[in-house]
Every structure is written in structure tokens, then in C-alpha cells.
Amino acid sequence: MLLEHLTLAAAERDEKALTRRRRTAYSACAPQQAVSDACGGEMHSLLTFCSNDYLGLANHPALIAAMAEGARQFGAGSGASHLVSGHSLAHHRLEGELAAWFAPNIPHAAALYFSTGYMANMAVLTALGSADATLFCEALNHASLIDGARLARAEVRRYAHRNMAELEGLLVASTSPLKLIVTDSVFSMDGDFAPLAELLALAERHDAWIILDDAHGFGVLGEQGHGVLEHLALTSPRFIYIGTLGKAAGVAGAFVAAHETIIDHLVNTARQYIYTTASPPAVAHALSASLALIAGDEGRQRRAQLDKLIHTLRSGLAGLTRAAGWRLGESSTAIQPVIVGDNVAALALSAALEADGIRVGAIRPPTVPVGTARLRITLSASHTVADVERLLASLASVVPRKEAS
Ligand SMILES: *Cc1c(COP(=O)(O)O)cnc(C)c1O
């Protein structure tokens, strides 16, 4: 019965071009990466534009060395959860460094390290979203924020993408004693920004807090790479900031930076923190090395390179997408979506690029709204301008030109 049911569901997925298949990587995360084809068969080396390794640190020699050194010093595993015996000096040091990074933007900031961003988001929303709270959630929030809101006991209100008038209406109408606005800073499938200065003004006017997921901003935005708050020079105790460490930081995990009283509450009540084994200390040790790179000259150079690549790509895509009748997202970040619309068309485009040695993911519902299937191009500082030019040339060769009328 179960198997028949699932086989039917799989057939339906196939019919709608929604089946997902994993590819196996045979080499480290890098622009040129060896992967198996979708059926797990033959291996190809592809020029890849779909990782979130925005600064190109995932395969950086200094981080590999730090991970090895961390393992030598602290072992392979942590052995227990943080509150039992798994909290190591490596975790503790990392949290101290992150707290110092956020001190200018969040008064009395403390930081708490989590194994993944998914868990950090679930933890914040469930630990703070008590029964008397209301969560005001942006429509395009990441799946982990959506799941956190589902699990929280709080009432959940949703506002349309970047629609501050609608959000204000909801805040005005709310009688909840604890109002929590929940948003991505940079939207993961679109690359555009939440209007953060306006959000903060609303939060101040209506005594609300802002749970801010900066997964795609941390490391990349700001003079020192501290993320969107540094970038926009915003300071407020109302920010409950979540940064992930598996994207620009190149390793794994995530952290929450917020007023120390909030962090203390998470340590004591967040089930996603308490009831799971602490991640390997070596990972935290490597992350401290990553923070040093991000804030230093090398980080600055890598961010400048990324900006140059974003500019080159967007200039080239503007004409191309117009000719093809596609839509280029309003994005100034490393996430550049080319919205094609149809699932089959997006998959065909991705396959045509692959035949030319280039890997770009086709993103389909339910990850994005129905009718907005897209190529999601992501850039890394380890790409060269020549890599981007090769992508543009390849896209130009597969563009379905609209008939001249
Ligand atoms: C990737 C991502 C997460 C999840 O982080 P992981 O560390 O990969 O679990 C959360 N929020 C956003 C916006 C993301 O893009």
C-alpha cells in the first residue's frame, strides 16, 4: 500500500518535470568540479555555477590545514551535546569571535553556534515563538524559517514579498505582546534584499523584534564581511541575527547573534540546540580560521573579485534574457536568477548548458512559486572573468530566440 502510493507520487512528479536527482561530486567544491551524471553513471568535469561557496573558501588550503589541526587537537567527534560534555574550547572561541563581530550592530551581543542553519532557524522560531507571540513572516522566506514557524506555538501572519505596507497593517492590527518579524536578508532564490532599514523603522514604531536570516550575506556583505548589518550600518538591540557558516564561510554550521539574554534563553530552551550532538570541534576550529580570512585582506580581495564577476554577468545577461523573453532577477548579489517560467524549459536549458560543459541548477516548484522555474546562477570569487564569459557565450548559443514580428 505504502509503496504503491509512493510509486504513484513519483510518477506524478516525473510527469510535471519535478523529479530531483542527486549528482555525485568526485572532487572538492571548486569552479571546475568532477561529477557523475544524473543517473550516477559517467563522470564529467563541469564549470559549475551552483554552489553557495561565494568566497571560494570551501577548498582553501588554510581552512583544510585548520580542520586537520583542529582534529589533531580536539579529535574527530565532540562526543556529546553542548550541555552535556560536547562544548569544546574551539566552539567557545568561535562564539566569542562572532560576538565581537556583532558588538557594533547589536548592543550586548552574544553568539551561539549551531550544527546547521536549518536547526538554528528552527531553534530561534520555536524558542522565541511562544503561544502569546505572533510571527510576521515574509512570503519568500527560506524553507527552514517556514518549518520553524510551523512548529512554533505562536500565531503566524504572512506578508507579501517586500510589502512593507501590508506588514505595517498586520503590526497595527496585532494585539500580541511579542511581535517577531521573520525575514531573509538576501532571498535565496531571487538574490534581492529585504528592505531592512524600513523593517527596522517599523519594528521600532510597533515594538517588534527582527529575526534576520543572513545566510547569503554573511561573509559577502560589508567592508569586513560581517554581513548585511555592517553593510547597511544598522544598529539595534531588536536584531536577532542568524548567519550560516557553510556558504561564504566555506565550512559548515550556523550561529545566532543577539542580545545575551536571548542567547541565554536559547541555550536553556532551544530543543534543536540541547538535544543534538555538538558538531566536531575541528569544524569550529576551521571556522575561526575562516573568520580571520573573511575579515582580512584576502576576504576584501575576494569580495572585490565577486563584485567584478557579478557586474560582468549582469551586463551580459541583460541583453540575452531580453532576446529570449526570460526575466533577469533584480539582484546585485552573487545569486542571479534567470526566470524561464516553465519547468520543462528550465530543465532543457540546464541540460543544454551541461552538454556544453557548464553546470547551472534548474530550480523548480515547490522551491520557487509555480510558473517561475529558473536557472539559478551563483558566482564564487574563485571564478574568473573568463569563466563568466564562457557561461554567457554558452547561454547565447542555447537561447531560444523569439520570432521577430
Ligand atoms: C542555506 C540556508 C539556510 C540553511 O543553512 P544550512 O546551514 O545549510 O542548514 C537557512 N536559510 C537560508 C536563507 C539559506 O539559504
The ligand as an SDF file (V2000), in Angstrom:
LIG
                    3D

 15 15  0  0  0  0  0  0  0  0999 V2000
   21.1110   27.5940    3.2630 C   0  0  0  0  0  0  0  0  0  0  0  0
   20.1250   28.3830    4.0260 C   0  0  0  0  0  0  0  0  0  0  0  0
   19.7620   28.0200    5.3220 C   0  0  0  0  0  0  0  0  0  0  0  0
   20.1790   26.7150    5.9390 C   0  0  0  0  0  0  0  0  0  0  0  0
   21.5060   26.7200    6.3060 O   0  0  0  0  0  0  0  0  0  0  0  0
   22.2910   25.3270    6.4090 P   0  0  0  0  0  0  0  0  0  0  0  0
   23.4690   25.6520    7.2330 O   0  0  0  0  0  0  0  0  0  0  0  0
   22.6140   24.9490    5.0130 O   0  0  0  0  0  0  0  0  0  0  0  0
   21.3750   24.3600    7.0600 O   0  0  0  0  0  0  0  0  0  0  0  0
   18.9310   28.8630    6.0230 C   0  0  0  0  0  0  0  0  0  0  0  0
   18.4630   29.9890    5.4700 N   0  0  0  0  0  0  0  0  0  0  0  0
   18.7720   30.3650    4.2180 C   0  0  0  0  0  0  0  0  0  0  0  0
   18.2200   31.6240    3.6550 C   0  0  0  0  0  0  0  0  0  0  0  0
   19.6040   29.5650    3.4490 C   0  0  0  0  0  0  0  0  0  0  0  0
   19.8810   29.8970    2.2110 O   0  0  0  0  0  0  0  0  0  0  0  0
  1  2  1  0
  2  3  1  0
  2 14  2  0
  3  4  1  0
  3 10  2  0
  4  5  1  0
  5  6  1  0
  6  7  2  0
  6  8  1  0
  6  9  1  0
 10 11  1  0
 11 12  2  0
 12 13  1  0
 12 14  1  0
 14 15  1  0
M  END
$$$$
